[in-house]
Amino acid sequence: MIKLWVIVCMLILFTGCASTPDYSNNINKETAIIKYPVVMVHGIAAHDRKSLINFWGRIPETLRNNRAVVFLGNTDAWGSIESNAAILKSTIDKVLLETKSEKVNIIAHSKGGIDSRYLIWKYDYGDKIASLTTISTPHHGAELADLLFSGKIIHTNIAKKALITFGKLYGDTNPDIYNSIYQLTTENMREFNSKIEMDSRVYYQSIYTTMKNRFDDLMFFNSYIYVNKISGANDGIVSVASTRWSGNISEIEGLSHAEIVDFKMRNISGINIPDIYLNIIRDLGNRGF
């Protein structure tokens, strides 16, 4: 029963959600709060198309109102790491051309952090990426992905065809739901981490969130219990053990995997979510990025 619930959760978690439309960035570079443009990269099941709900909530607008140049990554909701990295490369190339900037700062949520790491390594983009900030990213794999692939249902032809159809209906350029979930298993991420090296030209930092208990966000009531049993503290989707990676590491308590992207567009646990991102870019700006 739990496996069926996980499949449903992962498929519909962010259905119909999208980032804030890519407003124009008319920023004076001399007064900008951060030197390089910011590219925001979403995770699995999310997209950057217009919708009634904004996936990044109030965050892009808040950053722009504080003199930051902000773009969206435009990666697929259900794309593989390789496919999304190629899309992100195209986005970054366009951003650099449009802004005449030498580099960009990437802020990536969940699987977006994995796609971004692969981009930097695969295309040798260390000279074009000033920093990579990963948020709630399963660097060491997702226990829920392991759970899905331990069962038989997802491996059946019927399930695979259904996933392909769902991905096309979702509007992705290159949907690959089966593979995108497999790539987040702990086994695959062990192999990924052994091969994908960090680039010394890039400043890396990892931020993770934790739910205080299963009642913090009822959307993740069941998944929080499962991940907590397997790996301990988590945000309802990803465990702390998985999100803790290289570079500077910091924790934000009381927010779920969805709440950290301002999905609910309101304060959570007394925290104004956009302020977290504002502090991130202020720190990056102070570091010369």
C-alpha positions in Angstrom: 0.0 0.0 0.0 2.8 2.4 0.9 4.4 1.8 -2.5 1.3 2.8 -4.4 1.0 5.9 -2.2 4.6 6.8 -3.0 4.0 6.5 -6.8 0.9 8.7 -6.6 2.8 11.2 -4.4 5.7 11.5 -6.8 3.4 11.8 -9.9 1.0 14.4 -8.6 3.0 16.3 -6.0 3.6 19.3 -8.2 1.2 18.7 -11.0 -0.1 22.0 -12.3 2.6 23.9 -10.5 5.0 26.3 -12.3 7.6 28.9 -11.6 6.8 32.6 -11.6 7.0 33.7 -15.3 10.4 35.0 -16.4 9.9 38.7 -16.0 12.3 41.1 -17.7 15.4 41.8 -15.7 16.0 45.6 -16.1 18.7 45.8 -13.4 21.6 48.3 -13.2 24.7 46.1 -12.8 26.5 48.7 -10.8 23.8 48.6 -8.1 22.9 44.9 -8.3 22.9 42.9 -5.0 24.7 40.0 -6.7 27.3 40.2 -9.5 26.2 37.4 -11.7 22.7 36.4 -12.9 20.8 33.8 -10.9 19.4 30.7 -12.6 16.8 28.8 -10.6 16.5 25.1 -11.4 13.5 23.1 -10.2 13.4 19.4 -9.2 11.5 16.4 -10.3 7.8 16.7 -11.2 8.0 20.5 -11.4 8.1 22.8 -14.5 8.6 26.4 -15.5 5.5 26.8 -17.6 2.8 29.3 -16.6 0.1 28.0 -14.4 -2.4 29.1 -11.7 0.2 28.2 -9.1 3.8 29.3 -9.1 6.3 26.6 -8.2 8.8 29.1 -6.9 6.1 31.2 -5.3 7.2 34.7 -4.3 10.9 34.0 -4.6 11.9 35.2 -8.1 9.9 38.5 -7.6 11.5 39.1 -4.2 15.0 38.6 -5.6 14.3 40.9 -8.5 12.8 43.5 -6.2 16.1 43.4 -4.4 18.2 44.1 -7.6 19.0 40.6 -8.7 18.8 39.3 -12.2 16.9 36.1 -12.1 16.1 33.4 -14.8 14.5 30.0 -14.8 16.2 26.8 -15.9 13.4 25.5 -18.1 14.3 21.9 -17.5 11.8 19.1 -17.9 9.7 17.9 -15.0 10.5 14.2 -15.7 13.7 14.5 -17.7 16.8 12.3 -17.1 19.9 13.9 -15.6 21.6 13.9 -19.0 18.6 15.4 -20.9 18.0 18.1 -18.3 21.6 19.1 -18.2 21.6 19.6 -21.9 18.5 21.8 -21.6 20.1 23.8 -18.7 23.2 24.3 -20.8 21.1 25.9 -23.5 19.4 28.1 -20.9 22.7 29.3 -19.4 24.2 30.0 -22.8 21.2 32.2 -23.6 21.4 34.0 -20.2 25.1 34.7 -20.7 24.5 36.0 -24.2 21.5 38.2 -23.1 23.1 39.6 -20.0 26.7 39.8 -21.4 27.8 38.2 -18.1 30.8 35.9 -17.7 29.1 33.6 -15.3 25.9 32.7 -13.5 24.9 31.5 -10.1 22.7 28.4 -9.9 20.2 27.8 -7.1 18.7 24.3 -7.6 16.1 22.5 -5.7 16.0 18.7 -5.2 16.9 16.8 -8.4 17.8 20.1 -10.0 20.9 20.0 -8.0 21.9 16.7 -9.5 21.2 18.0 -13.0 23.3 21.0 -12.3 26.2 19.0 -11.0 26.2 16.9 -14.1 26.0 20.0 -16.3 29.2 21.5 -14.8 31.1 18.2 -15.1 29.8 17.0 -18.5 30.3 20.3 -20.3 33.3 21.6 -18.3 31.3 24.7 -17.3 33.3 25.6 -14.3 34.3 28.8 -16.0 30.7 29.7 -16.6 29.2 28.8 -13.2 30.3 31.0 -10.3 28.4 29.0 -7.7 26.0 26.1 -7.2 23.6 26.2 -4.2 21.7 22.9 -3.9 18.6 22.9 -1.7 17.1 19.6 -0.4 19.0 17.7 -3.1 19.3 13.9 -2.7 23.0 13.8 -3.4 23.3 10.3 -2.0 20.0 9.0 -3.4 16.4 8.9 -2.3 15.0 6.2 -0.1 11.6 6.6 -1.8 13.2 5.9 -5.2 14.7 2.7 -3.7 11.2 1.8 -2.4 9.6 2.2 -5.8 12.3 0.1 -7.6 12.1 -2.7 -5.0 8.6 -3.5 -6.2 7.4 -5.2 -9.3 4.7 -2.8 -10.5 6.9 0.0 -11.8 8.9 -2.5 -13.9 5.8 -3.8 -15.8 5.2 -2.9 -19.4 1.8 -1.4 -18.5 3.4 0.8 -15.9 6.2 2.0 -18.2 3.7 2.8 -21.0 1.5 4.7 -18.5 4.6 6.7 -17.3 5.5 7.6 -20.9 2.0 8.8 -21.6 1.9 10.8 -18.4 5.2 12.5 -19.2 3.9 13.5 -22.6 0.7 14.9 -21.2 2.8 16.8 -18.7 4.3 18.7 -21.6 8.0 17.7 -21.2 10.4 18.0 -24.1 12.0 14.6 -23.3 10.0 12.9 -20.6 11.6 9.8 -19.1 9.9 9.2 -15.8 11.1 5.6 -15.3 14.7 6.5 -15.7 14.5 9.8 -13.9 13.2 8.0 -10.8 15.8 5.2 -11.1 18.6 7.8 -11.3 17.7 8.9 -7.8 18.1 5.5 -6.2 21.0 5.2 -3.7 22.7 2.6 -5.9 22.8 4.9 -8.9 23.8 7.9 -6.9 26.8 6.0 -5.4 28.0 5.4 -9.0 27.2 9.0 -9.9 29.2 10.5 -7.0 32.2 8.2 -7.8 32.3 9.7 -11.3 31.0 13.2 -11.2 33.7 15.3 -9.6 33.4 18.8 -8.2 35.0 21.7 -10.2 37.5 23.8 -8.2 36.4 26.9 -10.1 32.9 26.6 -8.6 31.7 27.6 -5.1 29.4 24.8 -3.8 27.0 24.9 -0.9 24.3 22.5 0.3 21.2 23.5 2.2 18.7 21.1 3.6 15.4 21.3 5.5 13.8 19.1 8.1 10.3 18.6 9.3 10.0 18.5 13.1 7.5 15.7 13.0 5.1 14.0 10.6 2.4 16.6 11.3 4.5 19.5 10.0 3.2 19.0 6.5 0.4 16.5 6.1 1.2 16.2 2.4 4.2 14.2 3.5 2.7 12.5 6.5 3.3 8.9 5.2 6.6 9.5 3.4 8.1 11.3 6.4 7.3 8.3 8.6 8.9 5.9 6.0 12.1 7.9 5.4 12.4 8.6 9.2 12.3 4.8 9.8 15.0 4.1 7.2 17.3 7.1 7.5 16.2 9.4 10.3 15.6 13.2 10.0 14.1 14.3 6.7 12.0 16.8 4.9 9.2 14.4 4.0 11.0 13.3 0.8 14.7 13.4 1.2 16.8 12.5 4.3 19.4 14.7 5.9 21.9 11.9 5.3 21.3 12.2 1.6 21.3 16.0 1.4 24.5 16.5 3.3 27.1 16.9 0.6 30.3 18.9 -0.1 31.0 22.6 0.4 29.3 24.7 3.0 26.4 22.9 4.6 23.5 24.4 6.5 20.1 23.3 7.9 16.7 25.0 8.1 14.3 23.4 10.5 10.5 23.2 10.3 10.1 23.2 6.5 9.1 20.3 4.2 10.5 19.5 0.8 7.8 21.5 -0.9 7.6 24.4 1.5 11.2 25.4 1.0 10.3 26.5 -2.6 7.5 28.8 -1.2 4.9 26.4 -2.7 2.3 27.6 -0.2 3.2 31.3 -0.7 3.0 32.1 3.0 5.2 32.0 6.1 5.9 28.6 7.5 7.1 28.0 11.1 7.5 31.8 11.4 9.8 31.8 8.4 9.3 34.0 5.3 10.6 31.6 2.7 11.8 34.3 0.1 14.0 35.8 2.8 16.0 32.5 2.8 16.8 33.0 -0.9 17.5 36.7 -0.4 20.1 35.8 2.3 21.6 33.3 -0.1 22.2 35.8 -2.9 23.4 38.4 -0.4 26.0 36.0 0.8 27.0 35.1 -2.7 27.2 38.8 -3.6 29.5 39.4 -0.6 31.7 36.6 -1.9 32.1 38.3 -5.2 29.7 36.2 -7.1 
